[in-house]
Amino acid sequence: MKHYYRHFHARRYFIAALLVVGGIGIGSQVSRLLAPKVSDETTSDVVSGQHQLTIPAQRNRTYPGGQLEVEQQYGQQPGYKLSRISYPSDGFQISGLMATPDSLRPFFGYPVIILAHGYMAASKYRTDGPEYRDYIRAFARAGYVVIKPDFRGLGSSTGVAQSGYYSASDNADLLNLAASLSFYHPVDASRVGLFGHSMGGHVALGAVTVAPNRFKAAVIASAGVGDIGDMYANWHPPSDVDNPEAAEDRRAITKLFGDPAHDPAFWTKVSPITYAAQITTPLLLSHGAADRVIPVRFTQQFSAAMTAAGHPTPTYIQPGAGHVYKGKDMTTLIAQSLALFDNYVKPTP
């Protein structure tokens, strides 16, 4: 293994020399995967052999966030108002949708729910799109500020949309948003919950794995992808097919580390299921039994791992529900989510 890393780093230095001497433009993939614009802690992890996608590397960097700005008012809705916000993340500016309740601001500030959306093609994505409107409405009317970050490359965000599974960029955008809440005084940055659906559910799961004490509670819906090696071998996310950048992320990881059979240690380190015993955030897992996009067994597998680790987690397999909950299935999920958030997020210090 030591010989591998010496060879690996020698290759990096050779490529860097080519870039400096020859001025050739072949380093974007290497720089994006091995030297992201993050803290010095992450850079040292990369040098010592930790790829930025591994949970240890993500834990060993910082997420400072920055000023959260309200950039545009979208208008008043019954019980809440909508606006477009932005905040900094790893040198990018990330946009998002924010819903603010009409109810009187609590003394300590509004509690917050960050809603991590599922995969959508950049050409079709809209910050104020209808996909999560019902969830935003229900959470805001219940007294929460709801923020749906666009993630980089989507909406008005800068950067390029990458894979939510084979890149840590979405994780960083979510964790930098959580840090940015400290700069936005209408909210209580200590009372934050997560709601993640589909690929956003995986991002939310990654966030509570990387920062187990940062969030008060999290709902992971139609996702539960805890074992990335299993996913790599047995399921290809739609983003790997539709998004060339996401597909390239997967190819680049494979080129560096091979498949899970070739380097199981790496795939273990990037999988939240490995760290189930360290996930102390109260979770709720939900998955439609009729989901044809993401296999329901991923949620069942992760739930079993949490139980085995001593953290039994409420898990609901909704009979007849598909990947996108509708009607009574959505109503049920919203009620279950609010029960979790009202218990763990809403109470004041």
Summary of the structure (lengths in Angstrom):
residues: 349
radius of gyration: 19.9
end to end distance: 48.2
largest distance: 62.9
contacts: 1222
relative contact order: 0.12
helix: 42%
strand: 19%
